[in-house]
Amino acid sequence: MKSNKLLTTLALVSIVSVVLITGCKKDETPPTVISTDAADKATNVILDKKITATFSVPMDPLTLSATTFTLKIETTAVEGTVSYTGTTASFTPSENLLSGVTYTASITTEAKNVKGTALAKDYEWTFTTLTIPNVITIQPTVPGVVPLATASDFAVLAGSAITSTGATSITGDLGLSPGSSIGGFPPGVLIGTKYINVPAVNQAKVDLTTAYNDALGRISTDIVTLSGNIGGLTLTPGLYKSTSSLAVSSGDLTFDAKGISNAVFIIKIASSLTTTSGRKVILTGGALASNIFWQVGSSATFGTTSVFKGTVLVMQSITFNTGATLDGRALARNGAVTMAGNTIVKQ
């Protein structure tokens, strides 16, 4: 009898143990991505798109970062920030996406739910951005030139410093105010006059500020908005604006005056202006470098051997990488102008 009771007791203990162990077992079902925006294989995605992924369960926010949630063009990573709310992670690119480009978004198995369970495998999807038309049509109202006054005499004008390395050649005056450091001439060649903190250049800096504010304040019912990469476009006379940065990166940029005498182009840029290596600005239809004005809210950088046209009115600094050329003017209100074996010809 005692033996039967002992066996019964042991059986009950075994059952309870199994129940307790089963009840405490960790749920190791891997989380999944249940939807994305942009959707996989989507086309005509807008250029200021925030990319999101929604998960099947709440995730550990610490496992969702720019390392585990990435966006790429082929093998080139896109800079951006990652955030997480509810069950949705968001990748916000630092700048607008490029036109007509296919992107790959990816979330790695380092992303885990709140219980520490990772995705079963990397999750990837692709989408393609909309293509901006190659030709932006002519504007009914063509703006007048930006008045440069005495600043028009300068090929290079800066606020803090001017430096050059290598065989830089400047045709036009070179001026610095209120800084005191101009270096690199010689060996750089200046076909013009150098001014440092004298009345002529001090007045030119005042006139530069006036010209910058004139361009910044231009408004028109016909203004055209640009964003991201503008390489490959053809711009006709008119007023253009960007609420962020602009780049000439995947294709050359063309200005077409359409045969209009003294046609003017004004491009207002809230942040930076960049050209990548070897890119060119091309003039057709009678367009003149002297009638192209770039108002840049931060700084401008010109890539190696790139060819640029127009007067660049910059709030901060201007950097020319090796061999870059400019037909126009490099005018920096507050920062430095840095050169490296460049050719700058005042237009």
RAKA-V746294 format. One record per pair of residues at least 24 apart in sequence whose C-alpha atoms are under 10 Angstrom apart, sorted by sequence separation. I is the first residue (numbers start at 1). GAP is how many residues later the second one is. D is the distance in Angstrom with one decimal. If there is no record, write none. Layout:
I|GAP|D / I|GAP|D
This chain:
31|24|6.8 / 32|24|5.4 / 33|24|9.0 / 60|24|9.0 / 61|24|8.4 / 65|24|9.1 / 102|24|6.8 / 103|24|5.5 / 104|24|9.0 / 151|24|9.4 / 158|24|9.8 / 164|24|7.0 / 177|24|6.4 / 178|24|7.5 / 215|24|9.6 / 229|24|9.8 / 230|24|9.7 / 236|24|9.8 / 244|24|9.8 / 245|24|6.3 / 246|24|8.9 / 261|24|9.5 / 262|24|8.2 / 263|24|6.6 / 264|24|8.3 / 265|24|9.4 / 271|24|9.5 / 272|24|6.2 / 273|24|8.7 / 278|24|9.5 / 279|24|7.7 / 302|24|9.1 / 320|24|10.0 / 31|25|5.9 / 32|25|7.7 / 59|25|8.6 / 61|25|9.7 / 64|25|7.3 / 65|25|9.5 / 66|25|7.9 / 73|25|9.7 / 78|25|9.2 / 102|25|5.6 / 103|25|6.1 / 163|25|9.9 / 175|25|8.9 / 176|25|6.7 / 177|25|5.9 / 216|25|9.5 / 237|25|9.5 / 238|25|8.2 / 239|25|8.4 / 240|25|7.8 / 241|25|8.3 / 242|25|7.8 / 243|25|8.5 / 244|25|6.6 / 245|25|6.5 / 246|25|7.8 / 247|25|8.2 / 248|25|8.3 / 249|25|7.9 / 250|25|9.4 / 251|25|9.6 / 259|25|8.6 / 260|25|7.7 / 261|25|7.3 / 262|25|7.5 / 263|25|7.8 / 264|25|9.4 / 265|25|9.7 / 266|25|8.3 / 267|25|8.0 / 268|25|8.4 / 269|25|7.5 / 270|25|8.2 / 271|25|6.2 / 272|25|6.4 / 273|25|8.1 / 274|25|8.6 / 275|25|8.5 / 276|25|8.6 / 277|25|7.8 / 278|25|6.9 / 279|25|8.7 / 280|25|8.9 / 281|25|8.4 / 282|25|8.5 / 30|26|9.3 / 31|26|6.2 / 58|26|9.9 / 59|26|9.4 / 61|26|9.6 / 64|26|9.3 / 65|26|8.8 / 66|26|9.9 / 77|26|9.8 / 78|26|10.0 / 87|26|9.8 / 101|26|8.4 / 102|26|4.2 / 103|26|8.0 / 175|26|5.8 / 176|26|8.1 / 177|26|9.3 / 237|26|5.7 / 238|26|6.5 / 239|26|6.1 / 240|26|6.1 / 241|26|5.6 / 242|26|6.2 / 243|26|6.5 / 244|26|5.1 / 245|26|4.8 / 246|26|6.4 / 247|26|5.8 / 248|26|6.4 / 249|26|5.8 / 250|26|8.3 / 252|26|9.0 / 253|26|8.1 / 254|26|8.4 / 255|26|7.5 / 256|26|8.5 / 257|26|8.1 / 258|26|7.7 / 259|26|4.9 / 260|26|7.1 / 261|26|8.4 / 262|26|7.5 / 264|26|8.7 / 265|26|6.3 / 266|26|6.0 / 267|26|6.3 / 268|26|6.2 / 269|26|5.9 / 270|26|6.3 / 271|26|4.6 / 272|26|5.2 / 273|26|6.5 / 274|26|5.8 / 275|26|6.5 / 276|26|6.8 / 277|26|4.4 / 278|26|6.2 / 279|26|7.7 / 280|26|5.7 / 281|26|6.0 / 282|26|8.1 / 283|26|8.3 / 30|27|9.4 / 31|27|8.5 / 58|27|9.2 / 59|27|8.4 / 60|27|9.6 / 61|27|9.9 / 64|27|9.9 / 74|27|9.9 / 76|27|9.8 / 77|27|9.5 / 78|27|9.8 / 101|27|5.5 / 102|27|6.6 / 174|27|8.9 / 175|27|8.8 / 177|27|8.8 / 178|27|8.8 / 236|27|8.6 / 237|27|5.5 / 238|27|5.1 / 239|27|5.0 / 240|27|4.7 / 241|27|4.5 / 242|27|4.8 / 243|27|5.1 / 244|27|5.1 / 245|27|4.7 / 246|27|5.1 / 247|27|4.7 / 248|27|4.7 / 249|27|5.2 / 251|27|9.6 / 252|27|5.5 / 253|27|6.4 / 254|27|5.7 / 255|27|6.2 / 256|27|6.2 / 257|27|6.5 / 258|27|4.8 / 259|27|5.5 / 260|27|8.1 / 261|27|9.5 / 264|27|4.9 / 265|27|4.8 / 266|27|4.8 / 267|27|5.0 / 268|27|4.9 / 269|27|4.9 / 270|27|4.7 / 271|27|5.0 / 272|27|5.1 / 273|27|4.7 / 274|27|4.9 / 275|27|5.0 / 276|27|4.5 / 277|27|4.6 / 278|27|5.0 / 279|27|4.8 / 280|27|4.5 / 281|27|5.1 / 282|27|7.8 / 31|28|8.2 / 58|28|6.7 / 59|28|6.5 / 61|28|8.5 / 73|28|7.7 / 74|28|8.2 / 75|28|9.9 / 77|28|9.9 / 100|28|6.4 / 101|28|5.5 / 102|28|9.7 / 173|28|9.7 / 176|28|9.5 / 177|28|6.8 / 236|28|8.8 / 237|28|5.1 / 238|28|6.5 / 239|28|6.2 / 240|28|6.1 / 241|28|5.8 / 242|28|6.0 / 243|28|7.4 / 244|28|7.4 / 245|28|6.0 / 246|28|6.5 / 247|28|5.5 / 248|28|6.5 / 249|28|8.0 / 251|28|6.7 / 252|28|5.0 / 253|28|4.8 / 254|28|4.6 / 255|28|5.0 / 256|28|4.7 / 257|28|4.7 / 258|28|7.0 / 259|28|7.9 / 262|28|9.2 / 263|28|6.8 / 264|28|6.0 / 265|28|6.3 / 266|28|6.1 / 267|28|6.2 / 268|28|6.5 / 269|28|5.9 / 270|28|7.4 / 271|28|7.3 / 272|28|5.8 / 273|28|6.4 / 274|28|5.9 / 275|28|5.3 / 276|28|7.1 / 277|28|6.1 / 278|28|4.3 / 279|28|6.4 / 280|28|6.0 / 281|28|6.0 / 57|29|9.1 / 58|29|5.0 / 59|29|8.6 / 73|29|6.6 / 74|29|7.2 / 75|29|9.2 / 99|29|8.6 / 100|29|5.0 / 101|29|7.8 / 175|29|8.5 / 176|29|8.5 / 177|29|9.8 / 236|29|7.5 / 237|29|8.2 / 238|29|8.5 / 239|29|7.9 / 240|29|8.5 / 241|29|7.9 / 242|29|8.2 / 244|29|9.4 / 245|29|8.1 / 246|29|8.7 / 247|29|7.7 / 248|29|9.5 / 249|29|9.1 / 250|29|8.0 / 251|29|8.0 / 252|29|5.9 / 253|29|6.1 / 254|29|5.8 / 255|29|6.1 / 256|29|5.0 / 257|29|5.5 / 258|29|7.9 / 262|29|7.1 / 263|29|8.8 / 264|29|8.1 / 265|29|8.5 / 266|29|7.7 / 267|29|8.4 / 268|29|8.1 / 269|29|8.6 / 271|29|9.1 / 272|29|8.1 / 273|29|8.3 / 274|29|7.4 / 275|29|8.7 / 276|29|8.9 / 277|29|5.6 / 278|29|7.2 / 279|29|8.3 / 280|29|8.6 / 281|29|9.2 / 50|30|9.8 / 52|30|9.4 / 54|30|9.7 / 57|30|6.4 / 58|30|8.4 / 59|30|9.0 / 72|30|8.8 / 73|30|5.0 / 74|30|7.2 / 98|30|9.6 / 99|30|5.7 / 100|30|5.2 / 101|30|8.0 / 175|30|8.9 / 235|30|8.3 / 242|30|9.9 / 249|30|6.8 / 251|30|9.6 / 252|30|7.2 / 253|30|8.8 / 254|30|7.2 / 255|30|8.1 / 256|30|7.2 / 257|30|4.7 / 275|30|9.9 / 276|30|7.0 / 277|30|9.3 / 300|30|9.4 / 50|31|10.0 / 51|31|9.5 / 52|31|9.4 / 53|31|9.6 / 54|31|9.6 / 55|31|9.2 / 56|31|7.3 / 57|31|9.5 / 72|31|5.7 / 73|31|6.4 / 97|31|9.9 / 98|31|7.1 / 99|31|5.8 / 100|31|4.3 / 248|31|6.8 / 249|31|9.5 / 255|31|9.2 / 256|31|5.9 / 257|31|8.2 / 275|31|7.0 / 50|32|9.9 / 52|32|9.3 / 54|32|8.8 / 55|32|5.5 / 56|32|9.4 / 71|32|6.8 / 72|32|5.3 / 73|32|9.1 / 97|32|7.4 / 98|32|8.7 / 99|32|4.9 / 100|32|7.4 / 248|32|8.1 / 255|32|6.4 / 256|32|9.4 / 275|32|8.9 / 300|32|9.3 / 54|33|5.6 / 55|33|6.3 / 71|33|5.7 / 72|33|6.5 / 97|33|9.6 / 98|33|8.7 / 99|33|6.1 / 100|33|9.9 / 248|33|8.5 / 254|33|9.5 / 255|33|8.8 / 275|33|8.5 / 299|33|8.4 / 53|34|8.4 / 54|34|4.2 / 55|34|8.2 / 70|34|8.2 / 71|34|4.4 / 72|34|8.4 / 98|34|9.5 / 99|34|9.5 / 255|34|9.3 / 298|34|9.8 / 53|35|5.6 / 54|35|6.4 / 70|35|5.7 / 71|35|6.5 / 155|35|10.0 / 161|35|10.0 / 293|35|9.2 / 309|35|9.9 / 311|35|8.7 / 52|36|6.6 / 53|36|5.3 / 54|36|8.8 / 69|36|7.4 / 70|36|5.3 / 71|36|9.2 / 292|36|8.5 / 293|36|9.4 / 294|36|10.0 / 296|36|9.5 / 298|36|9.9 / 299|36|8.5 / 304|36|9.4 / 305|36|9.8 / 306|36|10.0 / 307|36|9.6 / 308|36|9.6 / 309|36|9.8 / 310|36|9.1 / 311|36|8.0 / 52|37|5.6 / 53|37|6.5 / 69|37|5.7 / 70|37|6.6 / 155|37|8.9 / 255|37|8.8 / 289|37|9.4 / 290|37|8.3 / 291|37|9.2 / 298|37|9.7 / 299|37|9.7 / 300|37|9.6 / 301|37|9.6 / 302|37|9.8 / 305|37|8.5 / 310|37|7.6 / 51|38|8.4 / 52|38|4.3 / 53|38|8.7 / 68|38|7.6 / 69|38|4.6 / 70|38|8.7 / 154|38|8.8 / 156|38|9.8 / 157|38|9.3 / 158|38|10.0 / 159|38|10.0 / 289|38|6.4 / 290|38|6.2 / 304|38|9.5 / 309|38|8.8 / 51|39|5.6 / 52|39|6.2 / 67|39|9.8 / 68|39|5.4 / 69|39|6.8 / 153|39|9.4 / 154|39|8.9 / 273|39|9.6 / 288|39|9.7 / 289|39|6.0 / 290|39|8.7 / 50|40|6.7 / 51|40|5.0 / 52|40|8.7 / 67|40|8.8 / 68|40|5.2 / 69|40|10.0 / 153|40|9.8 / 154|40|9.5 / 288|40|9.6 / 289|40|9.4 / 50|41|5.9 / 51|41|6.5 / 66|41|9.6 / 67|41|8.5 / 68|41|7.7 / 69|41|9.4 / 154|41|9.8 / 226|41|9.0 / 273|41|9.2 / 49|42|9.2 / 50|42|4.9 / 51|42|8.3 / 65|42|9.5 / 68|42|6.2 / 69|42|8.3 / 225|42|9.5 / 226|42|9.4 / 227|42|9.3 / 272|42|8.9 / 49|43|7.6 / 50|43|6.9 / 64|43|8.4 / 67|43|8.9 / 68|43|6.3 / 158|43|9.7 / 159|43|9.9 / 223|43|9.8 / 224|43|9.4 / 225|43|9.4 / 226|43|8.9 / 271|43|9.7 / 272|43|9.7 / 48|44|8.8 / 49|44|7.9 / 64|44|9.2 / 67|44|9.7 / 157|44|8.3 / 223|44|9.8 / 225|44|10.0 / 231|44|8.9 / 266|44|9.7 / 271|44|9.4 / 272|44|9.6 / 277|44|8.7 / 280|44|9.8 / 48|45|8.1 / 63|45|9.7 / 65|45|9.8 / 228|45|9.9 / 229|45|9.3 / 230|45|9.9 / 231|45|9.9 / 265|45|9.2 / 266|45|9.8 / 267|45|9.8 / 268|45|9.7 / 269|45|9.6 / 272|45|10.0 / 273|45|9.5 / 274|45|9.6 / 275|45|9.9 / 276|45|9.7 / 277|45|9.5 / 278|45|9.4 / 279|45|9.5 / 280|45|9.5 / 281|45|9.6 / 47|46|9.9 / 48|46|9.7 / 49|46|9.8 / 50|46|9.5 / 63|46|9.5 / 64|46|8.1 / 65|46|8.7 / 159|46|8.0 / 229|46|9.4 / 277|46|9.7 / 278|46|8.2 / 281|46|9.9 / 48|47|7.7 / 49|47|7.5 / 50|47|9.7 / 63|47|6.4 / 64|47|5.8 / 154|47|8.9 / 157|47|8.3 / 158|47|8.2 / 234|47|9.9 / 277|47|8.5 / 47|48|9.0 / 48|48|4.8 / 49|48|7.4 / 63|48|4.9 / 64|48|8.1 / 153|48|9.8 / 157|48|7.8 / 218|48|8.7 / 231|48|8.2 / 234|48|9.1 / 235|48|9.9 / 236|48|9.8 / 47|49|5.3 / 48|49|6.3 / 62|49|8.5 / 63|49|6.1 / 64|49|10.0 / 151|49|9.4 / 218|49|9.9 / 231|49|8.8 / 232|49|9.9 / 234|49|9.6 / 236|49|9.4 / 275|49|9.7 / 46|50|8.9 / 47|50|4.7 / 48|50|9.3 / 61|50|8.6 / 62|50|8.8 / 63|50|8.4 / 150|50|8.1 / 151|50|8.1 / 154|50|8.3 / 158|50|10.0 / 216|50|9.5 / 218|50|8.6 / 231|50|8.8 / 234|50|9.6 / 237|50|8.7 / 246|50|9.4 / 46|51|8.0 / 47|51|6.5 / 60|51|7.6 / 61|51|8.5 / 62|51|9.9 / 63|51|9.5 / 150|51|8.5 / 151|51|9.8 / 153|51|8.4 / 157|51|8.9 / 215|51|7.3 / 216|51|9.2 / 217|51|9.2 / 236|51|9.1 / 245|51|8.8 / 36|52|9.1 / 45|52|9.2 / 46|52|9.5 / 47|52|6.8 / 53|52|9.6 / 59|52|7.7 / 60|52|5.9 / 61|52|8.5 / 62|52|9.7 / 150|52|10.0 / 151|52|8.0 / 152|52|8.2 / 215|52|8.4 / 216|52|6.4 / 245|52|8.8 / 35|53|9.3 / 36|53|9.5 / 37|53|9.2 / 46|53|8.7 / 47|53|9.3 / 52|53|9.5 / 53|53|9.7 / 59|53|5.9 / 60|53|5.1 / 61|53|8.3 / 63|53|9.4 / 71|53|9.7 / 73|53|9.9 / 150|53|7.2 / 151|53|4.5 / 215|53|7.1 / 216|53|8.7 / 241|53|9.9 / 244|53|8.9 / 245|53|9.1 / 247|53|9.8 / 33|54|9.7 / 36|54|9.7 / 45|54|9.2 / 46|54|10.0 / 47|54|10.0 / 51|54|8.2 / 53|54|8.8 / 58|54|9.1 / 59|54|3.8 / 60|54|4.6 / 68|54|9.5 / 69|54|9.6 / 70|54|9.5 / 71|54|9.8 / 72|54|9.5 / 149|54|9.4 / 150|54|5.1 / 151|54|6.9 / 216|54|9.1 / 237|54|9.6 / 238|54|9.9 / 239|54|9.8 / 240|54|9.7 / 241|54|9.3 / 242|54|9.7 / 243|54|9.8 / 245|54|9.8 / 246|54|9.8 / 247|54|9.5 / 248|54|9.5 / 249|54|9.5 / 252|54|9.8 / 255|54|9.5 / 33|55|9.4 / 44|55|9.1 / 45|55|9.0 / 57|55|9.9 / 58|55|5.9 / 59|55|5.1 / 60|55|8.0 / 63|55|9.4 / 69|55|9.8 / 71|55|9.4 / 149|55|7.6 / 150|55|8.6 / 151|55|8.4 / 152|55|9.0 / 237|55|9.2 / 245|55|9.9 / 247|55|9.8 / 248|55|9.7 / 252|55|9.5 / 253|55|9.3 / 292|55|9.9 / 44|56|7.9 / 45|56|9.7 / 57|56|6.9 / 58|56|6.3 / 59|56|8.3 / 60|56|7.5 / 148|56|8.5 / 150|56|9.0 / 151|56|5.9 / 152|56|8.7 / 212|56|9.9 / 290|56|8.4 / 291|56|8.8 / 43|57|9.0 / 44|57|9.7 / 45|57|9.8 / 56|57|9.4 / 57|57|8.4 / 58|57|9.1 / 59|57|8.6 / 60|57|9.5 / 149|57|9.6 / 150|57|6.4 / 151|57|5.8 / 289|57|9.2 / 290|57|5.0 / 43|58|9.7 / 55|58|9.1 / 59|58|9.2 / 60|58|9.8 / 148|58|9.9 / 149|58|6.0 / 150|58|8.3 / 151|58|9.5 / 248|58|9.8 / 289|58|6.3 / 43|59|8.7 / 59|59|9.3 / 148|59|6.2 / 149|59|8.1 / 151|59|9.9 / 288|59|8.5 / 42|60|9.6 / 147|60|8.5 / 148|60|6.4 / 151|60|8.7 / 248|60|9.9 / 41|61|9.2 / 147|61|9.1 / 148|61|9.2 / 149|61|9.1 / 41|62|9.7 / 148|62|7.8 / 149|62|8.2 / 41|63|9.7 / 147|63|8.2 / 148|63|5.5 / 40|64|9.2 / 55|64|10.0 / 146|64|9.5 / 147|64|5.8 / 148|64|8.7 / 40|65|9.2 / 146|65|6.1 / 147|65|9.3 / 145|66|9.9 / 146|66|8.3 / 148|66|9.6 / 38|67|9.5 / 146|67|9.6 / 147|67|7.9 / 146|68|6.7 / 147|68|9.0 / 36|69|9.7 / 145|69|9.9 / 146|69|6.3 / 53|70|10.0 / 145|70|9.1 / 146|72|9.6 / 33|74|9.0 / 144|74|10.0 / 143|75|8.6 / 143|76|9.5 / 143|77|8.8 / 31|78|10.0 / 142|78|9.6 / 215|78|7.9 / 216|78|9.7 / 30|79|9.9 / 141|79|8.0 / 215|79|8.3 / 216|79|6.6 / 31|80|9.1 / 32|80|9.9 / 49|80|9.1 / 141|80|8.8 / 142|80|9.2 / 215|80|6.3 / 216|80|8.8 / 31|81|7.4 / 32|81|9.5 / 47|81|9.9 / 48|81|9.8 / 140|81|9.7 / 141|81|6.9 / 212|81|9.6 / 214|81|9.5 / 215|81|9.7 / 216|81|8.8 / 30|82|8.3 / 31|82|6.5 / 45|82|7.3 / 46|82|9.2 / 47|82|6.5 / 139|82|9.8 / 140|82|7.1 / 141|82|9.2 / 211|82|10.0 / 212|82|9.2 / 213|82|8.8 / 30|83|8.0 / 31|83|9.8 / 42|83|9.4 / 43|83|9.4 / 44|83|8.4 / 45|83|6.1 / 46|83|6.0 / 47|83|7.2 / 139|83|6.3 / 212|83|6.4 / 29|84|9.8 / 40|84|8.5 / 41|84|7.2 / 42|84|7.4 / 43|84|5.9 / 44|84|6.2 / 45|84|4.2 / 46|84|6.1 / 47|84|9.3 / 138|84|9.6 / 139|84|8.0 / 211|84|9.2 / 212|84|8.7 / 28|85|9.8 / 30|85|10.0 / 31|85|10.0 / 40|85|5.0 / 41|85|5.4 / 42|85|4.7 / 43|85|4.7 / 44|85|4.8 / 45|85|5.3 / 46|85|9.2 / 47|85|9.7 / 139|85|8.7 / 212|85|9.5 / 29|86|9.9 / 30|86|9.4 / 31|86|7.2 / 32|86|9.1 / 33|86|8.6 / 39|86|7.6 / 40|86|5.2 / 41|86|4.8 / 42|86|6.2 / 43|86|6.0 / 44|86|3.6 / 45|86|9.1 / 28|87|8.1 / 30|87|5.8 / 31|87|6.7 / 32|87|6.3 / 38|87|8.9 / 39|87|7.8 / 40|87|5.9 / 41|87|7.2 / 42|87|8.3 / 43|87|6.7 / 44|87|7.1 / 137|87|9.6 / 27|88|7.9 / 28|88|8.5 / 29|88|7.2 / 30|88|5.8 / 31|88|5.4 / 32|88|7.9 / 38|88|8.4 / 39|88|7.0 / 40|88|9.4 / 43|88|9.6 / 44|88|9.8 / 136|88|8.5 / 26|89|8.2 / 27|89|9.8 / 28|89|6.0 / 29|89|8.9 / 30|89|5.3 / 31|89|7.5 / 32|89|9.2 / 36|89|8.4 / 38|89|6.7 / 26|90|9.9 / 27|90|8.4 / 28|90|8.8 / 29|90|9.1 / 30|90|5.7 / 31|90|10.0 / 33|90|7.5 / 37|90|9.5 / 38|90|9.1 / 26|91|9.6 / 29|91|8.9 / 30|91|9.2 / 32|91|8.6 / 33|91|9.8 / 38|91|9.7 / 132|94|9.4 / 142|94|9.4 / 143|94|7.9 / 144|94|9.3 / 132|95|9.7 / 142|95|6.0 / 143|95|6.0 / 144|95|9.8 / 134|96|9.3 / 139|96|9.8 / 141|96|8.5 / 142|96|5.0 / 143|96|6.7 / 132|97|9.8 / 134|97|9.3 / 135|97|8.8 / 136|97|7.4 / 137|97|8.7 / 138|97|7.8 / 139|97|7.2 / 140|97|9.0 / 141|97|6.8 / 142|97|7.4 / 216|97|9.9 / 132|98|8.8 / 134|98|6.4 / 135|98|5.8 / 136|98|6.2 / 137|98|7.4 / 138|98|5.0 / 139|98|6.3 / 140|98|8.1 / 141|98|8.6 / 215|98|8.8 / 133|99|9.3 / 134|99|4.6 / 135|99|4.7 / 136|99|5.5 / 137|99|6.3 / 138|99|6.0 / 139|99|5.3 / 132|100|9.4 / 133|100|7.4 / 134|100|6.0 / 135|100|6.4 / 136|100|6.5 / 137|100|8.8 / 138|100|7.0 / 139|100|7.9 / 212|100|9.5 / 213|100|9.7 / 132|101|8.1 / 133|101|9.0 / 134|101|8.7 / 135|101|8.0 / 136|101|9.6 / 137|101|9.4 / 139|101|10.0 / 212|101|6.0 / 136|102|9.9 / 211|102|8.0 / 212|102|7.8 / 212|103|8.2 / 209|104|8.9 / 208|105|7.7 / 209|105|9.8 / 208|106|9.5 / 209|106|8.9 / 145|117|8.9 / 138|118|9.2 / 142|118|9.7 / 144|118|9.1 / 145|118|8.8 / 146|118|9.0 / 134|119|9.8 / 135|119|9.2 / 138|119|8.8 / 144|119|8.4 / 145|119|6.2 / 146|119|9.7 / 212|119|9.6 / 134|120|9.8 / 135|120|9.9 / 138|120|8.3 / 142|120|9.9 / 143|120|8.2 / 144|120|6.3 / 145|120|8.2 / 146|120|8.3 / 212|120|9.9 / 135|121|9.5 / 142|121|7.1 / 143|121|6.0 / 144|121|8.7 / 145|121|8.3 / 212|121|8.6 / 142|122|6.5 / 143|122|7.3 / 144|122|9.0 / 209|122|9.9 / 142|123|7.9 / 143|123|7.6 / 208|123|7.5 / 209|123|9.5 / 142|124|9.5 / 208|124|8.4 / 209|124|6.8 / 208|125|7.0 / 209|125|9.9 / 205|126|8.9 / 205|127|9.0 / 206|127|9.2 / 99|128|9.0 / 205|128|7.0 / 98|129|8.4 / 99|129|7.6 / 205|129|9.5 / 97|130|8.6 / 98|130|5.8 / 99|130|6.8 / 96|131|6.6 / 97|131|6.2 / 98|131|5.5 / 99|131|8.3 / 95|132|8.9 / 96|132|5.1 / 97|132|8.0 / 98|132|8.6 / 99|132|9.4 / 95|133|6.8 / 96|133|8.3 / 98|133|9.7 / 99|133|9.8 / 95|134|9.8 / 152|138|9.7 / 145|145|9.0 / 146|145|8.3 / 145|146|6.4 / 146|146|9.1 / 144|147|8.9 / 145|147|8.3 / 146|147|7.2 / 96|148|8.1 / 145|148|8.1 / 95|149|7.4 / 96|149|8.2 / 98|149|9.5 / 94|150|9.9 / 95|150|7.1 / 96|150|9.0 / 94|151|9.9 / 95|151|9.0 / 98|151|9.3 / 99|151|9.3 / 188|151|9.7 / 98|152|8.7 / 188|152|9.4 / 188|153|7.9 / 168|154|9.4 / 182|154|9.8 / 187|154|9.9 / 188|154|9.1 / 189|154|9.6 / 190|154|9.8 / 191|154|9.4 / 162|155|10.0 / 167|155|9.9 / 168|155|8.6 / 178|155|10.0 / 179|155|9.4 / 181|155|9.7 / 182|155|9.7 / 183|155|9.7 / 184|155|9.0 / 188|155|9.9 / 155|156|8.9 / 156|156|9.8 / 157|156|9.7 / 158|156|9.5 / 159|156|9.6 / 160|156|9.4 / 161|156|9.5 / 162|156|9.8 / 163|156|9.8 / 164|156|9.4 / 166|156|8.7 / 167|156|9.2 / 168|156|9.8 / 169|156|9.6 / 170|156|9.6 / 171|156|9.7 / 172|156|9.8 / 173|156|10.0 / 174|156|9.9 / 175|156|9.4 / 176|156|9.5 / 177|156|8.9 / 178|156|8.9 / 179|156|9.2 / 184|156|9.4 / 158|157|10.0 / 159|157|8.5 / 160|157|8.9 / 165|157|9.0 / 166|157|9.6 / 168|157|9.6 / 171|157|10.0 / 172|157|8.9 / 176|157|9.8 / 177|157|8.9 / 179|157|8.9 / 158|158|9.0 / 159|158|8.6 / 171|158|10.0 / 152|159|9.2 / 158|159|8.0 / 158|160|8.7 / 176|160|9.0 / 176|161|9.6 / 156|162|9.8 / 148|163|9.7 / 146|165|9.6 / 169|170|9.8 / 155|171|9.4 / 161|171|9.9 / 168|171|7.1 / 169|171|9.9 / 155|172|9.0 / 156|172|9.3 / 157|172|8.2 / 158|172|8.2 / 159|172|8.9 / 160|172|8.9 / 167|172|9.6 / 168|172|6.4 / 169|172|7.4 / 170|172|8.1 / 171|172|8.2 / 172|172|8.3 / 173|172|9.9 / 155|173|6.9 / 156|173|6.0 / 157|173|6.4 / 158|173|6.1 / 159|173|6.3 / 160|173|8.7 / 161|173|9.3 / 162|173|9.1 / 163|173|7.9 / 164|173|8.5 / 165|173|8.6 / 166|173|8.5 / 167|173|7.5 / 168|173|4.1 / 169|173|6.2 / 170|173|6.0 / 171|173|6.3 / 172|173|6.6 / 173|173|8.4 / 154|174|9.5 / 155|174|4.6 / 156|174|4.9 / 157|174|4.7 / 158|174|4.7 / 159|174|5.5 / 160|174|6.2 / 161|174|7.0 / 162|174|5.6 / 163|174|6.6 / 164|174|6.0 / 165|174|6.4 / 166|174|5.7 / 167|174|4.5 / 168|174|4.5 / 169|174|4.8 / 170|174|4.9 / 171|174|4.7 / 172|174|5.5 / 154|175|6.9 / 155|175|6.1 / 156|175|5.7 / 157|175|6.0 / 158|175|6.0 / 159|175|4.4 / 160|175|5.0 / 161|175|4.6 / 162|175|5.0 / 163|175|5.0 / 164|175|4.5 / 165|175|4.7 / 166|175|4.6 / 167|175|6.9 / 168|175|5.8 / 169|175|6.3 / 170|175|5.9 / 171|175|6.0 / 172|175|8.8 / 152|176|9.7 / 153|176|9.1 / 154|176|8.2 / 155|176|7.6 / 156|176|8.1 / 157|176|7.8 / 158|176|6.8 / 159|176|5.1 / 160|176|5.1 / 161|176|6.6 / 162|176|6.0 / 163|176|6.1 / 164|176|5.5 / 165|176|6.1 / 166|176|8.1 / 167|176|8.5 / 168|176|8.0 / 169|176|8.2 / 170|176|8.0 / 171|176|9.3 / 152|177|8.1 / 154|177|8.0 / 157|177|9.9 / 158|177|6.3 / 159|177|6.1 / 160|177|8.3 / 161|177|8.2 / 162|177|8.1 / 163|177|8.5 / 164|177|7.3 / 165|177|8.9 / 151|178|9.3 / 157|178|9.9 / 158|178|5.6 / 159|178|8.4 / 164|178|8.6 / 48|179|8.5 / 152|179|9.6 / 157|179|8.8 / 158|179|6.0 / 47|180|7.7 / 48|180|8.8 / 151|180|8.3 / 157|180|7.7 / 158|180|9.7 / 47|181|7.6 / 156|181|7.6 / 47|182|9.9 / 156|188|8.2 / 155|189|6.9 / 156|189|9.4 / 155|190|6.5 / 156|190|8.4 / 154|191|9.8 / 155|191|4.7 / 154|192|7.1 / 155|192|8.0 / 153|193|8.0 / 154|193|9.6 / 152|194|8.5 / 153|194|9.5 / 152|195|8.8
